[in-house]
Amino acid sequence: MQNDEQEQIAIRRSKLTEWRKTGTAFPNDFRRTAMADVLHTEFGAKEATVIELAKKEVALTGRLVTRRVMGKASFAHLRDVSGDVQLYIRRDEIGMEEYGFFKELDIGDIIGTEGVLFKTRSGELSVKVTRLVLLSKALRPMPEKFHGLSDRETRYRQRYLDLLSNEDARRVFRTRSRITDCLRQFLCERNFLEVETPMMHIVPGGAVARPFVTHHNALDIELYLRVAPELYLKRLVVGGFERVFEINRNFRNEGLSTQHNPEFTMLEFYQAYADYSDFMALTEEMFREVATTVHDSLVVEFNEKQYDLKKPFERMSVEESILRFNRKFEESKIRDVEFATYFAKDLGIPIENNYGLGKILIEIFEKTVEPNLDNPTFITEYPAEISPLSRRSDSDPFVTDRFELFIAGSELANGFSELNDAEDQAERFHAQVANRGAGDDEAMYFDDDYICALEHGLPPTAGEGVGVDRLVMFMTNQTSIRDVLLFPHMRPRN
């Protein structure tokens, strides 16, 4: 197979060498006048006689995806970004020399063609070619003659081949663009201001995650690729922008899985004078808006199951969920650190000496509850120990006014009432620094400037992050994050 491909490449290179001798190779002066989808929409349903009388002249550009040579006449298909159009090429129409040139073309070559629209006897909309121009020579053969690239590793490593050969891949990424447009419009219509914050931070913060580190030569300092834009967005709320959002790229130096990529997209938004319950309602509304935009329906099919987003999303606290999915966990001991430690170890969960009760409960939650959260569910009241930026509950200081949204066992959103007490925030940063000193490389750093901002006064505020990649996965029925990232990270072959 490898030798056959190399032989094909050698033949194509020799054709390019001959092409160069004829004049300008890779011309850039051909201009198209029509797109495939527009032609099919305008003329696809019309009778052949009506199209013939119209004498519609078109100029098309795209990639040659099929070719069938039949003596003095041939058929081919040209593909542009919107679809395919059949070409009909007659030797008597374009001349002996140009017809011979056509027969020397290869599948994958990018061409320009001019001609008149007509319908064949079988009813296929086609172009009777009067002129043919080679615009770019494809030196490598296309995958499986455009019938579909199936090898997943090749699809991820060489996404351009995947897009060339798989209509479903093109559909997913067109849909992704529609989803981000919908999210942006949804917030702008509610008076949120779109902003941009730094991607390189002097102090990494905004999430419990391990950052990537780089070095700035001129300043001679270490910088960190952002793990979240949260602390900068809240600085803007302090500054008077009461509703802000950012569709941002985040970077976390963590493992890869069907749910995780070291570089990913988040939507983060903040609103002054709102709380986490307001944002749960807003999130339900947002997800319904996206589903309607993508599917024209509130029923979304994912992984062979249908999810009805019209129904109110379920809500339960972290502790309630642990008790529901762990019948052996005694309700009276939900705040007993010794019992929780014993219960976790019995499940095979490693517990470090510096873990408090909140951390242990979350370890149990992640192992026993998360995989079972199928229908849309808000999990609320996360322990303050693992929520360093969230506001404590007025009725129960052990937990915070925080939620995470799960669908099909995956976390899609994380929101909370923001901690706006500068002194409390400073204490939590100190606790995070202590955890870092104890070996937790995901713990946060102390951010003096953010504390200074809070000391100037952050109004009561709600904030949220939505995992755009996971939302796209759910809305397009893709079970791996790599299928919704154009260029997912992979280990190099060599």
C-alpha positions in Angstrom: 0.0 0.0 0.0 2.8 2.4 0.9 4.7 1.7 -2.3 1.5 2.2 -4.3 0.9 5.6 -2.7 4.5 6.6 -3.4 4.1 5.6 -7.0 1.0 7.7 -7.3 2.8 10.7 -5.7 5.6 10.3 -8.2 3.2 10.3 -11.1 1.4 13.4 -9.9 4.7 15.2 -9.4 5.7 14.4 -12.9 2.4 15.9 -14.1 3.1 19.0 -12.1 6.5 19.3 -13.7 4.9 19.2 -17.2 2.2 21.7 -16.1 4.8 24.2 -15.0 6.3 24.1 -18.5 3.0 25.3 -20.0 3.0 28.7 -18.2 1.8 29.9 -14.9 1.4 27.1 -12.4 -1.1 27.6 -9.6 -3.0 30.5 -11.2 -5.0 32.8 -8.9 -7.1 34.7 -11.5 -10.1 32.5 -11.9 -13.3 33.8 -10.2 -16.4 31.7 -9.6 -19.9 33.1 -10.0 -22.0 30.3 -8.3 -22.0 27.9 -5.4 -23.3 24.3 -5.6 -26.0 24.6 -2.9 -27.4 27.8 -4.5 -27.6 26.2 -7.9 -29.4 23.1 -6.5 -31.8 25.3 -4.5 -32.6 27.6 -7.5 -32.7 25.0 -10.3 -32.9 21.6 -8.7 -36.7 21.3 -8.9 -37.1 22.9 -12.3 -37.9 21.0 -15.5 -35.0 20.3 -17.9 -36.7 22.4 -20.7 -37.0 25.4 -18.3 -33.3 25.2 -17.4 -32.3 24.8 -21.0 -34.2 27.9 -22.0 -32.6 29.9 -19.2 -29.1 29.3 -20.7 -27.6 29.9 -17.2 -23.9 30.4 -17.5 -21.8 29.6 -14.4 -18.2 29.6 -13.2 -17.5 27.0 -10.5 -14.4 26.3 -8.4 -13.7 23.3 -6.2 -12.1 19.9 -5.9 -12.5 17.1 -8.5 -14.0 14.2 -6.5 -15.2 11.8 -9.2 -14.4 11.3 -12.9 -15.8 8.9 -15.4 -14.2 9.0 -18.9 -16.3 7.6 -21.7 -14.6 8.1 -25.1 -15.5 11.5 -26.5 -17.6 12.5 -23.5 -17.0 12.3 -19.7 -18.7 13.0 -16.4 -17.2 14.3 -13.2 -18.2 15.9 -9.9 -16.8 19.1 -8.5 -17.1 19.8 -4.8 -17.1 23.2 -3.2 -17.7 24.1 0.5 -21.5 23.9 0.0 -21.8 20.6 -2.0 -21.3 18.8 -5.3 -22.2 19.6 -8.9 -21.9 17.2 -11.8 -19.8 18.2 -14.8 -20.4 17.0 -18.4 -17.3 17.4 -20.6 -17.5 16.8 -24.4 -14.4 16.6 -26.5 -16.2 18.5 -29.4 -17.2 21.2 -27.0 -13.9 22.1 -25.3 -11.5 20.8 -28.0 -9.1 17.9 -28.3 -6.2 19.5 -26.4 -8.3 20.6 -23.4 -10.2 17.3 -23.3 -6.8 15.5 -23.2 -5.8 17.8 -20.4 -9.0 16.9 -18.5 -8.2 13.2 -18.8 -4.8 13.8 -17.2 -6.4 15.4 -14.1 -6.3 13.4 -10.8 -9.0 13.0 -8.1 -8.3 15.7 -5.6 -7.1 18.4 -8.1 -8.7 21.8 -7.5 -10.2 23.2 -10.7 -12.2 26.0 -12.1 -14.8 25.4 -14.8 -17.2 27.5 -16.9 -20.2 26.2 -18.6 -24.0 26.2 -19.1 -26.5 24.6 -16.6 -28.7 21.7 -17.8 -30.3 18.6 -16.6 -29.4 15.1 -17.7 -31.9 12.5 -18.8 -31.7 11.0 -15.3 -32.6 14.4 -13.9 -29.3 15.4 -12.3 -28.5 19.1 -12.4 -25.2 19.4 -14.3 -22.9 21.9 -16.0 -22.0 21.5 -19.7 -18.4 22.5 -19.6 -17.0 25.0 -22.0 -13.7 25.8 -20.2 -11.6 24.0 -17.7 -8.7 25.3 -15.6 -6.4 23.5 -13.2 -6.0 25.8 -10.2 -4.0 23.6 -7.8 -2.4 20.2 -8.3 -3.0 17.6 -5.5 0.3 15.8 -5.2 -1.1 13.2 -2.8 -4.1 10.8 -3.4 -7.2 11.5 -1.4 -8.4 9.0 1.2 -10.6 6.2 0.0 -11.7 8.1 -3.1 -13.8 10.4 -0.9 -16.1 7.6 0.2 -15.2 8.3 3.9 -12.1 8.3 6.0 -12.7 5.7 8.8 -9.4 5.5 10.6 -9.9 7.6 13.7 -6.3 8.4 14.4 -5.8 9.6 10.8 -9.0 11.7 11.1 -7.7 13.4 14.3 -4.1 13.8 13.1 -5.0 15.0 9.6 -8.3 16.7 10.1 -8.2 18.2 6.6 -8.6 14.7 5.1 -11.5 14.0 7.5 -13.2 17.2 6.4 -12.6 16.4 2.7 -14.1 12.9 2.9 -16.6 12.9 5.7 -19.8 14.9 5.5 -20.6 14.1 9.1 -17.4 15.8 10.3 -18.2 18.9 8.3 -21.7 18.9 9.8 -20.3 18.7 13.4 -18.1 21.7 12.9 -20.7 23.8 11.1 -23.0 23.0 14.1 -20.3 24.0 16.6 -20.1 27.4 14.9 -23.9 27.8 15.2 -23.8 26.9 18.9 -21.1 29.5 19.7 -23.1 32.1 17.7 -26.2 31.1 19.7 -24.4 31.4 23.0 -23.1 34.8 22.1 -26.4 36.1 20.9 -28.2 34.7 23.9 -26.0 36.7 26.3 -25.8 39.9 24.2 -29.6 40.0 24.0 -29.6 40.1 27.8 -27.2 43.0 27.9 -24.0 41.1 28.6 -20.8 42.7 27.3 -18.4 40.5 25.5 -14.8 41.1 26.6 -11.3 39.7 26.2 -9.0 39.0 29.1 -5.3 37.9 29.1 -4.3 34.4 28.1 -0.9 34.7 29.9 -1.1 35.3 33.7 1.5 36.3 36.2 -0.5 34.4 38.9 -2.5 31.4 37.7 -6.0 31.4 39.1 -9.7 31.0 38.6 -9.8 27.2 38.8 -8.2 24.3 40.7 -6.0 23.0 38.0 -2.3 22.5 37.0 -1.1 25.3 34.7 1.3 25.3 31.8 4.4 27.4 32.4 6.3 29.6 30.0 8.9 32.3 30.2 8.9 35.9 29.0 12.4 36.9 28.0 12.1 40.7 28.1 10.5 40.8 31.5 12.5 37.7 32.7 9.5 36.3 34.5 7.5 33.1 34.4 4.1 33.3 32.9 1.2 30.8 33.1 -1.3 30.0 30.3 -4.7 30.7 31.8 -6.6 27.9 33.5 -9.7 30.2 33.6 -10.5 33.9 33.0 -12.6 34.1 36.2 -10.5 36.5 38.3 -10.1 38.9 35.5 -13.8 38.9 34.6 -14.7 39.6 38.2 -12.2 42.5 38.2 -14.3 44.0 35.4 -17.4 43.6 37.6 -15.6 45.5 40.3 -14.9 48.2 37.7 -18.5 48.7 36.9 -19.2 46.3 34.0 -22.1 44.5 35.7 -22.7 41.9 33.0 -19.7 40.4 31.1 -18.8 37.3 29.2 -16.0 35.7 27.3 -15.8 32.7 25.0 -12.2 31.8 25.8 -9.5 29.2 25.4 -8.2 27.7 28.6 -5.1 25.5 29.1 -4.7 22.9 31.8 -1.7 20.7 32.2 -3.7 17.5 32.9 -4.5 14.2 31.3 -6.3 13.4 28.1 -9.6 11.4 27.8 -12.8 11.4 25.9 -13.8 14.3 28.1 -10.5 16.2 28.5 -8.1 18.0 26.2 -5.3 20.2 27.5 -6.6 23.1 25.4 -10.4 23.7 25.5 -13.1 26.3 25.1 -15.2 27.7 27.9 -18.0 30.3 28.0 -17.7 32.3 31.3 -20.2 35.0 32.2 -20.9 37.1 35.3 -23.8 39.2 36.5 -23.9 41.6 39.4 -26.9 41.5 41.7 -27.7 37.9 40.9 -27.1 34.6 42.7 -26.5 31.0 41.8 -30.2 30.1 41.7 -30.8 32.9 39.1 -28.0 31.3 37.0 -29.5 27.8 37.3 -32.7 29.2 35.7 -30.7 31.1 33.1 -28.7 28.0 32.2 -31.8 25.9 31.6 -33.1 28.7 29.3 -29.7 28.9 27.5 -29.6 25.1 26.9 -33.1 25.1 25.5 -32.2 28.0 23.2 -29.2 26.1 21.9 -31.3 22.9 21.4 -33.9 24.8 19.5 -31.3 26.5 17.3 -29.5 23.2 16.4 -32.4 20.7 16.3 -35.5 22.9 16.1 -36.6 20.8 19.0 -36.1 20.5 22.8 -35.5 16.7 22.4 -31.8 16.0 21.9 -30.5 12.5 21.0 -27.2 11.5 22.5 -25.5 8.1 22.7 -28.7 6.3 21.7 -30.9 8.0 24.2 -33.3 11.0 24.0 -33.1 13.8 26.4 -36.1 16.1 26.8 -34.8 19.6 27.8 -38.3 20.9 28.2 -38.7 19.1 31.5 -37.3 21.1 34.6 -33.8 20.0 35.4 -33.5 18.0 38.6 -31.7 19.5 41.6 -30.1 17.9 44.6 -27.2 18.7 46.9 -23.9 16.9 47.0 -24.8 15.2 50.2 -28.2 14.3 49.0 -26.8 12.7 45.9 -24.2 10.7 47.9 -27.0 9.3 50.1 -29.1 8.5 47.1 -26.5 6.5 45.2 -24.8 5.0 48.3 -27.4 3.2 50.4 -24.8 2.0 52.9 -23.8 5.6 53.7 -25.6 6.5 56.9 -27.4 9.8 56.7 -26.5 10.6 60.3 -22.8 10.3 59.5 -22.7 12.5 56.4 -20.6 15.0 58.3 -18.5 12.4 60.2 -15.0 12.7 58.7 -13.9 9.3 60.2 -16.9 7.5 58.7 -16.4 9.2 55.3 -12.7 8.3 55.3 -13.5 4.7 56.1 -16.3 4.6 53.4 -14.0 6.1 50.8 -11.2 3.7 51.4 -13.6 0.8 51.3 -14.5 2.0 47.8 -10.8 1.9 46.8 -10.4 5.7 46.9 -7.0 6.9 48.0 -7.3 9.5 50.8 -4.4 11.8 51.5 -3.6 13.0 55.1 -4.4 16.6 54.2 -7.9 15.8 52.9 -10.7 17.4 54.9 -14.3 16.2 55.0 -15.3 18.3 52.0 -12.6 16.8 49.8 -13.4 13.3 50.9 -17.1 13.7 50.1 -16.2 15.0 46.7 -14.0 12.0 46.0 -16.9 9.7 46.9 -19.2 11.8 44.8 -17.0 11.7 41.7 -16.7 7.9 42.0 -20.2 6.9 42.9 -22.5 9.7 41.8 -21.2 11.4 38.7 -21.5 8.4 36.3 -25.2 8.0 37.4 -26.3 11.5 36.6 -27.9 10.8 33.3 -30.8 13.2 32.9 -30.1 17.0 33.3 -29.3 17.5 37.0 -28.0 20.4 39.0 -25.8 19.3 41.9 -25.7 22.0 44.5 -24.1 23.0 47.8 -20.5 22.0 47.2 -18.2 21.9 50.3 -16.4 25.2 50.8 -13.1 23.2 51.1 -13.1 22.5 47.4 -14.8 25.7 46.3 -12.2 28.5 47.1 -14.0 31.2 45.0 -17.6 30.4 46.0 -19.8 32.2 48.6 -20.6 30.3 51.7 -24.2 29.4 52.4 -25.8 31.7 54.9 -27.6 28.8 56.5 -24.7 26.3 56.4 -21.1 27.6 56.2 -19.7 24.1 55.5 -21.1 24.4 52.0 -21.3 27.1 49.3 -23.9 28.5 47.0 -22.6 26.6 44.1 -23.9 24.2 41.4 -22.6 22.0 38.6 -24.8 20.8 35.8 -24.5 17.1 34.7 -26.0 15.5 31.6 -25.3 11.9 30.5 -22.7 11.6 33.3 -20.7 14.6 32.2 -20.2 18.0 33.8 -21.3 20.7 31.4 -21.4 23.8 33.6 -20.2 25.1 36.9 -21.6 28.2 38.6 -21.9 29.9 41.9 -22.6 33.0 43.9 -19.3 34.7 44.0 -17.3 35.2 47.2 -17.1 39.0 47.6 -15.7 39.1 51.1 -12.1 40.1 50.6 -11.0 38.8 54.0 -12.7 35.4 53.6 -11.2 35.1 50.1 -7.7 35.9 51.5 -8.1 33.1 54.1 -9.1 30.6 51.4 -6.2 31.6 49.2 -3.9 30.9 52.2 -5.5 27.5 52.6 -4.9 26.8 48.9 -1.2 27.8 49.3 -0.9 25.5 52.3 -2.4 22.6 50.1 0.1 23.5 47.4 2.9 23.3 50.0 1.6 19.9 51.0 2.0 18.6 47.4 -1.3 19.5 45.7 0.0 20.9 42.4 -3.5 21.8 41.3 -4.1 24.1 44.3 -4.4 27.9 43.7 -1.8 30.6 44.2 -2.3 33.7 46.3 -3.4 36.6 44.1 -2.7 39.9 45.9 -4.1 42.1 43.1 -7.4 40.2 43.1 -7.7 40.6 46.8 -7.0 44.3 46.3 -9.8 44.4 43.7 -12.2 42.8 46.2 -11.2 45.3 48.8 -12.6 48.0 46.5 -15.9 46.2 46.6 -17.4 43.5 44.4 -21.2 43.7 44.3 -23.2 40.5 45.0 -22.5 38.5 41.8 -23.2 35.2 40.2 -20.7 33.6 37.8 -20.7 30.5 35.6 -18.5 28.6 33.2 -20.0 26.4 30.4 -17.8 23.8 28.7 -18.4 24.6 25.1 -16.7 21.5 23.8 -18.9 19.2 26.0 -22.0 21.1 25.1 -21.2 20.6 21.4 -20.6 16.9 22.1 -24.0 16.6 23.6 -25.8 18.6 20.9 -24.1 16.8 18.0 -24.2 13.3 19.5 -20.4 12.8 19.8 -19.0 10.7 22.6 -15.4 11.9 22.4 -14.1 15.5 22.7 -11.7 14.8 19.9 -14.7 14.6 17.5 -15.6 18.2 18.2 -12.1 19.7 18.3 -10.7 20.5 14.8 -7.2 19.8 16.0 -7.1 17.7 19.2 -3.8 17.2 20.9 -2.1 13.8 20.3 1.2 12.3 21.1 3.6 12.7 18.1 4.1 9.7 16.0 7.9 10.0 16.1 
